[in-house]
Amino acid sequence: MQTTIFTFTVLLLALIGFYMGRARAVSSVGGDIRQLHSLPRHYGYYVSLWCGLPTLFLFILWFIFEPQIINSLVLHNVTAINDETSSAMVARILSDIKFIAANGTNVKSATPEMIAAADHYLELKKIGIACLGVAVLAFAIVGLVIGNKNIGEKLKARDQVEKAIRVLLLASSIVAILTTIGIVSSLLFEAIRFFGKVPLSEFLFGLEWSPQIALRKDQVASQGSFGAVPIFAGTMLISFIAMCVAVPVGLLSAIYMSEYATPKVRGLGKPILEILAGIPTVVYGFFAALVVAPTIRNIGEGWGLEVASESALAAGLVMGIMIIPFVSSLSDDVIRAVPQALRDGSYALGGTKSETVLQVILPAALPGIVGGIMLAISRAIGETMIVVMAAGLSANLTANPLQAVTTATVQMVTLLVGDQEFDSPKTLAAFALGLVLFCVTLCLNVIALRVVAKYREKYD
């Protein structure tokens, strides 16, 4: 709440600075704006940037260092922490202190020392918010004064504003790049820790997945079993079924909407088709578990087949329905972007509508269609909710779509549910699965880029 108030205050001061800077620039030349180097609004932007950028920098520093400073001050007075205390125990004690601070002293596990630490934590938070408020107002007002003071006839406000915008764009690009590096690094480092406990060959080629660490020696492997082949097989099976539904239906619907449908039919059908993209995945999961899976089971039993209550076929069919808009919408946009001259040339040579679509339009639109299909495959591989509700959690190594299987994303969620210590192979296995999914997605993108490059040379 306080952060929102501070943000609106800074925005209000920046808006005031905009009008003050513009008015000061006009008054500095006696109203003759032709004598100014830049337009009046650039001087307003100049003052607004002086007001907002230092404050933004302060916010960033505050949110980076404030939690660390407060946590250090709170834990300094806790006697249960010493030089030999593990980082996991320190994190747990700090979590308990924050929980007591948020829920009051009626927590069962609260001790007098923990209550005192929680009170100290709340006091430091209040002091920090007060200091932040004073610093934000001071920085904004000082920036407002400096910006107005610099305005004059010779000030190149437009150059200064454009330079600041370039710096902001560069900073945004760096943030995006660093975020990507951080995501990959977090997966890679934790996966390396996992492979230090479990051999890579066992993970990639093992046929039994039982990540629960055994409590007795007579259970399945004293350190669990981490053969991920059943997980990858289940992921590929469900994704394959989904793409068998999504690609033909989505591509054919895109061809009809772009080449054969009348404007009235297109205006009605395309929005209805794209409604599928706005349905939450949990709703698809309910539909798969309550309608599709029982229907498949009843039909299979009528034919004398053994069908599991949760099957890969049910999850794959519903996932394919969910992905149809991705393929259809992207393919439709790409097909409609093919130059009309190609169509006219085909018709002039005597080609029919279907021949034009198959031999001219689709080859020309192939790069975009491949990109849409690759996006759909990535979407299928990363889906979780439908698989949890319709396919189950059983890590079965089977190619039978009527049996229950599981996927890598479902196992990642299962392994990380609840309070976990990132020192056991069970928890670290989620990062290994995530790294494999990342590599698979990267390979799909490389394939898509190669296809696009090959055909773009021919049709550009």
N, C-alpha and C positions, 0 to 999 in steps of 0.2 A: 504493500500500500504506500509506504513512504517513498519507495523508488518511483512509483507512478506519479506521485505529487511532485517530486524533484524533476522528473522528466517534463511534465507539463509546465513547470515553472521556467525551466530553461528554454523550452519552445516559445513560451510567451515572451520572455526577454529577447530571444532571437528575433521574433516578429516585431517587437518594439524597435530593436536595433535596425531592422530593415527599413522601417519608415523614417527613423532618425537619420540613418546614413543617406538615404535618398534625398531627404529634405535638406540636409546639410550640404550635399554636393550641389544641389540646385542653387541654394542661397550663396554658396561660395563664389559663384560666377554671376551673381545678380540676376538669376533667372534665365540667362542665355546659355542653354545647355549645349550649344554648338562649340563652346569653348572647352567643354569637358573632353577628356581623352576617351571616356567610355560612356555608355548610356547610364542614366540615373539609377536604374535598377541594379546595375553591377556594383555601385557603391553601397546600395542596401545589402546585397549579398555579401559584400566584403565585411561589413560590420556584423552581420549575422554569423559569418564563419568565425570571426574573432570571438564572438560570444559563445558559440556552440562547440567548436573544436577542442579548446582547452578543457571544457567541462566533460566532453566525451572521453578524452584521454584520462581525466581523473576518474571517471566511472570505471573504465577498463582496469586501471591500476587498483582501484578499490576492490572490485569483485575478484581480482586475482589474489591479493595479499591479505585482505581483511579476514577471511576464514582461517588462514594459517596463523595469523597473529593472535586471534581470539582463542583458537584451539590450544596454542602453545601456552598462553597465559592461564587458561583453565586447568590444563593438565599439569602445570608446574607445581600446583599445591596438592595434587593427589598422591598420597603416600604409597598407593598400590603400584605405582609406576616407578621403575628404576632403570638402570642401564641395561639390565638383563631381560627386561620385559620385551616380548616379541611385538612386532608391528601389528599383528593380528589382534593381540590382547589389548594394545593401546587403542586400536580402532573400535574394539568392542566396548571398552570403558567409555570412550568419547560418545559412542552411540547411546549408551545407557544414560549418560549425563544429559544429552539432548532430548532423549525421550522423557526423562523426569522434568526437564524444563518445559516441555510442551504439554505434559499431562498432569502436572502438579505433584505434590508430595505424597499422594495416596497410592503411589505405585508400590507393589509388594516388595520388590527388590531394592527399594530405596533405603540407603543407610544415611546416617547424619552427614558423613563426609560427602556422599554423592549429592545429597540435597544442598549442601553448602556450595559444592562445585556448580550445580545447576543454577543456584541463585547468582553466583559469580558470573556464569555464562550469560544469563539474562541481563545483568547489569552492564556487562561489557558490550552486549548487543545494543542496548539503549544509548550508551555513550558513543558507540560507533555511528549509529544513525544520526545522532545530534552533530557529531563532527563532520559527517558527510554532508548534512544539510548546510552547515555553515560554509564548508569548503566549496560546495557547488554554487551557492549564492555569491560568494566572494570571487570565484573564478569567472562566473558569468558577468558580474558587474564590472570587474576589472577589464575583461575582454571588451565589453561594451564601450567603456571609456576610451581604451586604447584605439579601438577601431574608429570611433568618431573623431578622435584627435588626429589620426593619420589622414583623414579625408581632406583633399584639397584639389585645386585645379590641375596639378601636375601628377596626381596619383594615377597610376595605370591600373585601375581597379579590375578591368576585365582580365588583364594578364594574370593578376594575383588570384582572382577567383578561378580561372581555368587551371592555373598551376595547382591550387588546392584540390580541385576536382580530380586532376590527374593523380595526385597523391592518394586521394581516397579510393580511386579505382584500382591503383596499384596495391594498396593495403587490402582491399577486398579480394583481389586475385591471390595475394600471398596467404590470406586467411583460408581461402578455398584449397590452395595447394597444401598448406600445413595440416588442414583437417584431413585431407586424403592421406598424407604421410602418417598422421597420427593413427588413423584407422588401420592402415596396413601394418604399422609398427606394433600396435597393440595385439593384433592377431598373430603376427610373426613371432614376437618375443614370448607370448604365452604358449604358442604352439611349440616353440623350441623347448620350453620347460617341460611340456607334455612328452615330447619325443625323447627327452632325457630320462623319463621314467618308463615309457613304453616304446619299444622298438618301432621304427617307421615301417618295417616290413610287416609286423604284426597288425599295425593299424590299417595299412593299405590292402593287405591280402588275407587278413584273418577272416574266418567265416562265422565267428560267434561274437555277439555283442551283448555284454552283460557288465555295464560300467559300475554297478554297485560294488563297493569294496566289501569283501566278505568279513564277517566277524568271527568265523570259526574256520579251522583248516579243512574241514570236510565239505565246505561249500565250494561253489564254482570258482576255482582259482583264488588263492589267498589275496591276490591283488586285483581281482576283477578280470574281465575279458573285454578287449577293445578292438576286436576285428570289425572294421567298418564296412565290409563288403555288403552285408545285408542292408545297411543304411543307404549306401549309394545305389544299390539295386532297387530298393523301394522308391527312392527319389526319381530315378530314371523311369521306372515303370509308370508311376503316376503322372509324371511330366509328359511321357510319350502318349498316354491315353488322352491327357488334356489337349495336347497339340493335334492329335487326330480329330478332335472335335473342333477346336478353335480355328485351325488354319483353313480347312475346306469351307466351313460355314462362314467364317469372317471374310475370306477372300472372295467367295462367290457373292456374298451380300454386297461387298464393296464394288464388284464389277457391275452388279445389277443397279445399285444406287447411282453409280457414276455414268453408266453408258446406256442403260435401258429404261430406267424409271423416268416417268414424267416429273416435271417440277413439283406438282401437287403431291404425288406419291413420295418423292424424295423429302419434301418438307415435312411430311408426316412420319415417314418410316425411320429416317435417320435419327431424329431426337429420341424416338421410342427405343431404337436399338442402343443408343448411347446411355439410356437410363441404367442399363446393366452395369455400366462402369461406376455408377454412384451408389450401388447397393453395398452395404458393409459386408465384409467377408464372413462375419459371424452369422449373418442372415443366410448366406449361402451354406454355411455349415449346418444350420438348423434344417434347411431344405434337404441337404444331402442325408442327414441322419434320420429325419422323420419321414421323408417321402421317397427319395431315390434308393437308399439302401434297402428299406423293407420291400420296395417294388422289385428290385433286382433279386433279392432273396426269395421272394414268392415265385417269380418267374423261373429262377434256377431250380427250386424245389419241384416245380411243376414238370420240368424237363428231367428230373432225376439227378440234378447236379448238387454237389455239396458247396453251399455258399456261406461264407462267414457273415455274421451280423454286421461287421465293419469290413468293407472290402476296398481294394484299390480301384476297382471299376467305378464304384459310387463316387469316391473322391475325385477320380480323374474326370468323369463326366461332368460333374458340377464345376470343377475347376476350369474345364474347357469352356463351359457356358460363361463363366466369369471373364475369361480372357478374350472372348469373341470381340468385344468393343475395341480392344487394343489393336487387333489385327484389322478389323473392319474399318475403323476410323482412320488409322494411318494409311492403309492401302487406298482408301477412297480419296484421301487428300493427294496422295502421290499420283494416282491414275488421272485425276482431274487436272493435275499440273503438267501432264504431257502436252506439248504444243499441239494446237488444233491443226497445224500444217501437216503433221504426220498422218492424222486421220484423213484429211482432205486428199493427200497424196495417195493413200491406199484406196480410197473410194474412186479416185480418178483412174487408177490402174485396173479397176473392175473388182476390187475386193469387196466381199460382203461384210456385214456388221460383225459377225462372229470371226471371220478371217482377220479383220482389222484388229479386233480385240486380242486374239491369240497370237498373231504374228507381228503386230506393230506395237500396240499399246502396252501389253504386259512385258515384253522385252525392254521397252523404254523405261517402264516404271519399276523394273526388277530391283534396282538398288534400294529404293525406298521400301518396297515390299519385304525384301530380306531384312532390312533394318527393323521393320515392324514385327516380323516373326521372331527375330532375335530378342527384341524387347519382351515379346510374349513368353518366350522360353525362360528368360530370366525371371519374369513374373511368376511363372509356374514353379520354378525351382525354389523360389523364396517364399512361397505360400505356406502358411502354418495352420491357421484356424480350421480350414476345411478338412485338412488331413487329420487333425486332432479329433474332430467330431465324427468323421465319416470313415477313416481308414484305421484308426487305432494307434497303439503305441508298440505293437509287437514287431520286433526286428526279425522278420522272417525272410530267409533267402529263397525267394520263389519268383517265377515268372507268371504264375497263375493270377490273373486279375481278380479272381473271385475270393482270394485269400486276404487276410489282414496284413498290412505292411506299415512301415513308418518311413519318415523322411529325415534328412539331416536337420532341417530347421526345427522340426518337432522335438528331436532329441536335444538340440541346443537349448530350447526353452525348458525342457524337462530337467536337464542337468543344472540349470542355473536358477531354478525356482527355490525360494526360501533363502535362509542364511547359509552361505557357502564360504568355505575357506579356500582360497586359491593356491593351495599347496598340495591338493590331492589330485591324482590322475582323473578321478571322476569329473571334477569341475573343469580341469584344464582340457579335457576331451572336447568340450564345446568349442574352444578356440581352434583346435585342430580341424574340427568339422567346418568351422567358419572359414578357415584358410583354404580348405579344399573347394568350398563353394565359390570363394573369391577367384581362385585360379580357373575354375570352370567358366565362370562368367567372363573373365578376362579373355579366355580362349574364344568364347562365342563372339565377343566384340571384335577380336582380331580377324576371325573368319568373315564377319559382316563387313569390315573395312576392306578386306581383300576383294570380296564380291562387288562392293560398290565401286572400288577403283577400277576393276576390270571392265565393268559395263559402262561406267561413266565416260570413259574415253570413246566409246562407240556412239553414244547418243547425245553428248553435250553439243 
